[in-house]
Amino acid sequence: MTDPGWAVASGHPATTAAAQEVLLAGGNAIDACVAAGFAASVAEPTLTSLGGGGFLLARTAAGEEVVFDFFVDTPGLGRAGTSTDPLDFEEVVVSFSGADQGFHVGLASVAVPGCLAGWIHAHRRLGRLPLATVVAPARRLADEGVEVNAQQAYVLRILEPILTRTPEAAAIVAPHGRVLGEGDRMANPALAAFLDDLDERGFAEPTLADRIDQTMRAGGGLLTAADLVRYEVAERAPLEVRWRGHRLLTNPPPAFGGELVALGLLVLEERGDWPAAVGSAGHAVALAEAMVSTNDARRAGDVRGALARRRATGGTTHVSIRDDEGNVASMTTSNGEGSGWVIPGTGVIANNMMGEDDLHPEGFHASPPGQRVASMMAPTVAVGADGRAELVVGSGGSKRIRSALVQVLAGAIDQGLPLQDAVAAPRLHWDGEVLHAEPGWSEEALVALEQRWPVRRWDQPDLYFGGVHAVAPGDAAGDPRRGGSTAVGGVVDP
């Protein structure tokens, strides 16, 4: 069987170009994915960071399937303090084009970072090029700077209150006293220097870990040197679901995003009237019912039970890559919205995962230190009957990840849409109270939805609805909502 070649889809042309450079240098999909992660930290600093967390689902041509879990841990191991100590923990409201969402930032919003450790671990396990070669594109971008595109300019603008919270962060995103806009150049010399002599111990390197610890203790944060030293990347078997003649591989517990995506797809599969005509009222109502059903199961704490019953019968950014040998990698990472704090001497803006309410349903700082935080992220691979990876997909978008992935997977496989059409199609999202609808749905579909649920009609597509980047044999699709960029066989498409 002739392999159709390599493909990359990501959220920024510079991220895609970094992966392409490494593939053309003889790297495999895992090398390219790690290179893309480092590059995205420079080109997409509002969405990801070495100081964030994420997951990489890898499937090798030889058949090895593994999820590298390098999401964040709750901080505070060995911290000598009391519950009455003042914390640096402030709420900031971020205004998307059609909705507002509150996030908490500051030193106490910083969870134990995992991306740097995760990328080094995944590269060591399955990569083949030297780490310096894999990191080189990112190091060059940080030194020379990246031109801010329209997508990044928008995100910088809506996150300005967070990203200019400290002088160190403002020096990166607002070096001239104003937040960088489209066409400006964003460089990060401190990050370039950090990558130039990268210690594979990462943030656990003793001198750096102690400096982080001291800064946190003095400023009202929770992250300690013990947290950084004890952090471990976990390797997990993917959650596997049989769906539409495919093996659907996705993110397993303790993350819950993969279960939610799988449940939504299986709910659709059970319907006698699915797949419906694209864009019809039946299409919209079926998707909405699947979203509401999945949300109800989560609220009832029964996602695992609901999924098990069906299995018996049957602020984030993403990179999807396949190489010309058939290895694939699906990686979703996030820095939240950023804490506003830069890890000393690194140029790395740290995450605010302890300040995202959807990750802490029992309340902020309620969990003991040293626990892996559950996540909505769901990097996914659909394996066809011939044993090849037919679709590699994932999304950013916090609570909207599951909605975005269900719609794209169902569109591409159930409804047979071309991959880019499935990614670009108008989306719905049920937030528990209101059904959000992007423009592009027919009036007939919207009226049918409004007869069942409260509907908020958005005026324009928005990154609120996620950012799905996907590759298939000989094809790639980038989400225009999040600056999607693709390369197939050697040509970068901005």
N, C-alpha and C positions, 0 to 999 in steps of 0.2 A: 504494500500500500504506500503510495507516494505521500509524503507529508507536505502540507500546503505552505510550510514556512513559518516564520515567526511573526508575532503581532504584539503590540503594546497599546494599552489604553490607560490614560491617567488624567489628572486634573490640571496639567500645565504643560506647555510645549517643552520647557526645560526639563521637567521630570521625565517626559517621554524620551527626550533626546539623550538623557543620561542612561536610561535603560538600553536604548538603541546602541549607544557607544560601547557599552559593556558586552552586549550580544555580538556586535561586530568584531570585538576583540577576542572572541572565543568563549565568552562566559555563557553559562546556562541561565534558565529562567529564574533560578533563585539568586544567582549573582546579580542579574538585571533588576530583580525586584528590590534587593537590598540597596543597590545603587540608586534606584528610583526613590526609595525611602529617604536616604540621605539628601538627595537633590531636592525633594519636595520640602524638606525642612528649611531649605534656603529660599526656594521659589514660592512656596505656599505656607509661610510661617504663621499665617492666621488660622491654619487648619491642622497642621501637624508639626512635630518637633522631636528632636532627640529626647526631650524631656516629657514626652507624652507616653501613650500606650497603644497597643493594638494586637492584631492577630495576623498570621500568615498561614494560609492553607496551601500546602505544597503537594503536588502529585507528580511523581517522577515517571519517566517513560518505562522504567522497570516495574512500576506498580506500587511503589511505596507511597503511602498516604498519611500525612501528618499535619496536625495543626500546631504551630508554634504560638503558644499563649504568652504574650509579653504585655498583657494589660497591667494596669496599675494596682498596687496594694494599698491598703489603708495604712497611714503612717503612725508613728508614735512609739515604736519599740524602744525600751530603755529610757523613755523620757521621764525625767523627774519633775513632775508638775502636778497641779491640781485642776479639777474641773472648773475652778473659779478664776484661773489665770486668764487674762485678756488675750483674745485671739484677733489676728488681723484677718477679718472675714467680713466682706462688704458686698451687698447686693448691687448689681448693675443691671439695668433693663436694656436689652438689645432690641432694636426696632427693625424687623424685616419689612418688606414692602407691604405686607398685608396682615401682620400679626406681631405682637410683642412677646418676648420671653425673658424671664428674669434668671440671672446666673449670679453666683457668689464668687468673688475673686479675693486675692490677697494671699499672704503666706500660708494661712491655715486652709486654703483651698487646694494646696499642692499635695497630691498623692505621690506615692513612691513611683518614680518614672520607670518605664520598661522598654521603650523603643530602642534606645542605644544598646542595651543588653540583648534585646531580642534580635536585632539585626546582626550583631556580632555572632550570636549563637547560631542563628539559621545559616549564616554564611559558613561558619566552621563545620556545620553538619552536612550541608548539601551543596555549597558553592565549590568552585574549583579555581577561580582566579585569585591572586593575592588580594588581601583586603585593601591594600593601598591603591590598587588598580580600581577596585570597586568604589572606593570613596573619592577618587580623584575628580570626577565631574562635579561633585558637590563642593569640594574644596575650591575648585576653580570658580564656580558660581559665587561662592561666598566672598572670594577675593575680588573678582571683577564686577560683581553685581548683576542683578537680573532686572530687566525692564518690567515695570509694573504694568500689567494688562488691565483691561476694564473689569474683569472679574475680581482680581485681587484688590483693585482700587475700591470697588464696592464694599468688599469685606473689611478692608482697612477702615473705611469710613464708618461702618456701623459698629465696629469694635473699638473705635478711637478712645472712648472713656477707659477701656481696659488696657489697651496697648500703650497708652501714654501715662499710665498710673505711676510709673517710676522713671527716673531719668535714664536708667540703663536700657529699659525697653523703648522709651521714646527715641533714644539715639539710633535705634535700628529702623523704626518705622516713621519717625518724624525728625530726621537729622537736621533740618533747617527751621525747626520751630513749627512746622505744620505737617500733617500726615501726608505721606507720599501719595501722589495721584497718578492717573494713567499717563504713561510715557516717562515718568521719573525712574531713576535707577536705584535699586535697593541693594546695598552691599552689607556684609557683616564680617568685618576684619577679625573680630574676636573669635567668631566661629571658624573662620578660615585657619587661624592659628591653632585652635583646638583640634581641628581635623588634620592639620599638618603633622602633628606628632601624636596621633590618637593612641591612647593607652587602652588595651583591650579589657582592662578592668572597668573602664567607663567611669561612671560617677562613684563607683566603689573604691577608686584609687584613694588610699588613706589620706593624703594631704587635702584632696578636693572634698572628700566626704566629711572630714573634720571642719573644713571651712563652711560647707553647707550647714552642718549641724550648728555651729556657732551662730551663723546668721539667723537661722530659724529660731533658736532659743532667745536671741536678743530681740527679735522682731515680732513675736507672737505667732510663729508657725509650729508645725508638729513633726515635720520630717527630720529624722535623726540619722547619724552615721550608721547605727545598727540596722536601720531600715535598708539603707543602700547596700551594705555588706551582705545582708541575708537574703536580698531579693534573688529569686530564681525564675528563669524561664521554664515554663512547663511544656512538655510535649504530650499531646492528646490525640487519640484516635478521632477522626471526624464523626460527627453525627451523620448517620446514613439513613436515608428515606427512599423507598421505592416510589417513583412518581412518573407517570406518563411514559413508562417503558425505560426510564432512566434511573441510574443511581445518583441521587442528589446528595452531595457531600457538603456539609456546612459546619458552622461553629458549634461545638458541643457545650453542655454545662461545664463550669458554672455560669458561663455566658448564657443569656436567654434569647439573644437576637436570632440565632439559627433555628431554635425551636419555634419561634413565632413565625419566621418565614416559611418553614416547612408546614406548620399547621395551616397557615393561610392558603398555601397551594393545595393542600389535601382537602380543605373545605371546598375550594373551587372544583376540584376533581370529582367530588361527590355529587355535584349538581347535575341534574338531568338536562338542564338547558345551557350547559357550558361546554365548549366555548361559544360565546355569543358573537354576533357580528361586531367588528371593530367600530367603536364610537357610538353604538346603539344604546338605547335606554336599558336594554337587558344587560349589556356589557357593564355599564356604570353601576346598576343596581347589584349585580352579582359581585363586583369588586367591593362595593360598600358593605354588603352583607358579610363578606369574608372578613373585612377589617373589623367590623363591629363584633363578630363572633370571636375573633382572635383576641380583641381587647377585653371582651367579657371573660374569656378563659383566664387571661392574665390577672384581671382584677380578683377573680375567684380563687387564684392560686392553683389553677388546674390545667395549666398549659401542658405540663408533662403528661398528665393523665389523659387529656384530650388527644394529644399527639400519639400516645401509646395505643389508644383505642383505634386510631386510624392507621397507624403503622402496622398493626396486626393484620389489617386488610390491605393492605397495600404496601459652628461653630465649628469636621472629620474629612478625610480624603481617602481615595481608594486607587489601587493600581492592579490591573489584570495583565498577565504576561503569559505567553507561550513561546517556546523556542522551537527551532526547526528539528529538534529531536523528539518532540512530544512531551517534554517536561512543562508543567504549568504551575503558576503561582498566583494566588489571589490574596491581596493584603489590604486590610483596612486599618488605618491608624488615626489617632486624634490627639489633639492637645486641648480638647474642649474649646473654650474661647480664649485660653491663656489666662494665667493668674496675674499677669502684669509684672511678674518678678523674673529677673534674669539670673540664672545660676552663675555664681561669681566666676569670672575669668573664662567663661565658655561661649558667650554670645547666644546661649540657649534660653529661650523663653519657656518657663516651666508651665505645666498643665494646671488646670483648675478642677480636676475631676472630683475633688471632695466638695465642690460647690455646685454640682449638677444634680438637681432634685430627682430626675428620673433614674439616676444610679443609686439613690439612697431613699427608697420608699419608706423606710422606718425612721427617717430623720437624719439630718446632717450630724456627722461624727458620732453616730450611735453604735457603730461596729467597732470591736476591739482592733488594735493594731495588728498588722501582719496578715490580713485577709485579702484574697484576690477580690477586687470589686467586680460585680457582675456587669455585663455590657450588652448593649443592643447590637453591636457589630456582628456581621454575618457574612464574611467572605465565603463564597459558594462556588462549587464546581458541579456541573451536570455531566455525568459520564454516559455516553450512548451505549446502545446494545453491542456495538463493535469494540467496546472497551476503550475508546478514545475520549478524551475530554472534549465534549461538544460545545460547552459554553462555560466560560470563566467570568465570574461577575461578583460585584460587591458595591457598596454605597456608603457614603457619609450621610449625615443628616440626623443624628441623635434619635429621637422618637420616630422619625419618619423613615428610618432605614427599612424596617420590615414592610411598610407600605410600598416603597419604591421598588424593592426587590421582587415582591410578589407580582407587581404589575409588569415589570420588565420580563421576568421569567415566563409568566403566563402569556405575555404578548409574543415573545420570541418563539416559544415552544408550543403552547396551546393554540395560539391564533396564527402562527406562521408568519409573523411580521418580519421584514428585514431588520437586522440587528439595530441599525441606527434609528429606524422608525420606532422600534420597541422602546428604545431609550428616550427618544425625544417626545413620545406621545404624552398628551396631557394627563396629569396625575390627580388622584384623590388621596386624602388622608383624614382618617377619623381620629380626633384627639380625645375622645371620651365624651364630648359634649356637642361638638360641631364637626360637620363634614366639610373639609376645605377642598375646593375645586379650582384647579388651574384653568385658565382660558383655553378654549379649544374643544370643549365638550359641546355637543349640540344642545339647542334649546330643549329639544324633546328629552334628552338624557337628564338635563338639569332639573326640569320640571318633575320628572319621575323621581329623582332623588329628593326634591323638596317636599314631595308628598309623604315621604317616610322620615326624613331627618332634617334638623336645622342645617342649612348649607351656607357657607361663606364663599361667595364668588370672588376669586382673585382677579385683579386687572392685568397681571402679567406673570409669566413663569418666574420662579424664584428658587434660589438655593435652599430655601426652607424645605422644599419637597425632595431633598436629597441630591446626590450626585453619583449616578450609576455609570461606571466605566467597565466595559465588557469586551472580551475577545472570544472569537470562535475560529475554527480552522479557516485560514485565509481571510479573516475579517476582524474588524475592531470598531468599537463605537465609544465615543466620549460624550459625556453629558454636557450639553451647552449650559445647563444651570450652574455648573461648577467648572467652567473653563476647560471642558473636555478636549483632550489632544490624543491623537492616535498615530501609530506608525505600523505599517504592514509591509514586510519585506524590504524596508529601507527608506521609506519616504515619510517624513513627519508631516502630519496634517494639523496645523494650529487650530 
